[in-house]
Amino acid sequence: MSTLRRRRDGPRGRSARHGVLVTTSWFGTASKDFAQRTGRMELIDGRGLKALLKEHLDIDALIGLPKIPTGWHPQDLR
């Protein structure tokens, strides 16, 4: 979440019309909600990155996802 805010509030973020944040992991509910509220951020998680690599570069990447962080619940990942 703090990464999203830094991107939005940084010098380039204020004038940018759209931003993309990519991770090999996942985004929690708060980050997804924040990106949706701003309407200017696209979030690409590990599954999305894997799909894009396959679709555009024909690379079948193996992206290992870490365990759910302490204190998170499965619904935080939806």
DASUL-V483976 format. One record per pair of residues at least 4 apart in sequence whose ideal C-beta (glycine too) atoms are under 6 Angstrom apart, sorted by sequence separation. I is the first residue (numbers start at 0). J is the second residue. If there is no record, write none. Layout:
# DASUL-V483976
[[I,J] [I,J]]
This chain:
# DASUL-V483976
[[4,8] [5,9] [8,12] [11,15] [26,30] [43,47] [51,55] [52,56] [67,71] [71,75] [7,12] [26,31] [43,48] [6,12] [34,40] [52,58] [53,59] [34,42] [52,60] [49,60] [6,18] [49,62] [26,42] [45,62] [26,44] [25,44] [45,64] [24,45] [17,39] [18,40] [19,41] [20,42] [21,43] [22,44] [23,45] [3,30] [21,48] [0,29] [0,30] [3,33] [23,62] [28,75] [27,75] [25,76]]
